[in-house]
Amino acid sequence: MPTTGSSRIGSFVLYVVLVACSIVFLLPLYLALVNSLENWYAVPTILPEVFKWDNYKFATQMLDFWHYFGNSLILCGISVFTSTFVSGLVGYAFARLQAPGRSALFMIVLSTMMLPGIVTQIPQYILFYKFGLINTYLPWIIGGLGGNAFFIFLYRQFFATIPKELEEAARIDGCSIFRTYWNMFIPLSLPVVATVSIFNFQGTWSDFITPFFFLKQVKYPLATALTTINYTEGGSTQIIQQVSVAAGVIFMIPILITFFIGQRFIVDGIVTTGVKG
């Protein structure tokens, strides 16, 4: 079909809007890159004036950077493994198993999504303190074993679309409920599993409040360390903002990598679960 004048104008307007939105979203990253390469104590700038790449070396040397980086990987590994696995099991139960009160219980689980996370921080702290779990990684294991309401919703929506005949055939062949879930549903649900894993990794990696509550400084992940420990030199109280920004740029790299690797799975996972904007 030949393009008309109105369709060309529409495409032009669409590209202009997309370019404008891209500039808005990329501007903070550009400013971070430019100012991470400035001289120490320089005034923040928009256009690059110098390229002091040593700021990135200082960012990893003036703090115990890789120690905090390793703590972040530990927390992310615990959270991704436990929450992804348990949320899948709960989502499977809500989607495929018949039980009295299933719909009401699912609504209760969904209602917890309306609670701001900060509201539950203090009760959780008191609970974990009384059980002696402060300054351990057990709160992340226990939290992961409880699943996540949004992830349960994603799994449930996807599992509900799988034909019932497949499940019935597996049962006839002697598969148990767990084996049906593990050997049949999980291989068919890789986009959702990848989406949940990526969301979980990004949420845990950038969470600085929860570790601040539950851990002491030696076990801080990178997000908490960078927000509570300042880059200074020789006992000075003046913060070296350029080195701090360089550390922030390094901090963003794992999130960007996981996003670019998994963006196709995220789109597939969102589309197949029917969660559209």
C-alpha positions, 0 to 999 in steps of 0.5 A: 500500500503506497504511503500517503502524505498524512501517514508520512506526517504521522510517522515524522511526528512519531519519530520526533516524539520518540527522539525527544523522549529518548533525550529526556531519559538519556540526559541523566546518564549523559550528565553522569558520564560527563561529570564523572570525568571532570577534575576533582571539586570542579563545578558540575558541567553539561559539556565535557571539558576534561577526561579524567579516567582515573576517577573510575580507578579511584572509585574502586580504590578509595572504598572497599568497592569490590567487597560491597560489590560481592555483597550485592551479588550474594543478596541478588543471588539469594533473592533471585533464586528463592523468590523466582522459584517460590513465586512460580510454585504459588502462581502454579497453585493459583492457576491450576489447582482447585481448592476452596477459597482460591480466588479469595486468597489470590485477591488477598495476595494481590491486595498486598501490592497496594502496600508501600514497602516502607510501611512494613519495614519497621514491623519486619525489623522488630520481628527479625530483631527478636529472632536474632536475624539482624546482620544476617542474610536470613531476612532475604531468604525468609522474604524470598520464601514468601514469594512476591505478589507481582511475580505470583500474578505474572506466573498465574496469568501465564500458567492459566493460558497453558492448555489443560489437555497438556496437564491432563496428559502428564497426569495420565502418564503418572506425573506428580503435581510438582513434576508436572510443574517442573518438567512441563510448565517451567520449560514452557514459561521461560519468558516469564521466568526470565522476566521475573529473574530480571525484575528481581535482580534489578530490584534487589541490586538497587535496594539500599533501604532494606540492607540499611535496616537489617545489616551492619556496614561490613555486609552492606551491598554496593547500593547502601555503601555508596549512599552512606559512605562518602568519597573524601581524601586526607580526612577532608569533610568535602566529598569528591563528587566526581569520584562518587559519580564514577562509582555510580556509573559503575554501579549502573553497569550490571543493571544495564547489562541485564536489561539489554540482555533480557529486554526481549524476554521482558517484552515476551513475558509481559505480552504473554501474561496479558499485562499491557500498559 
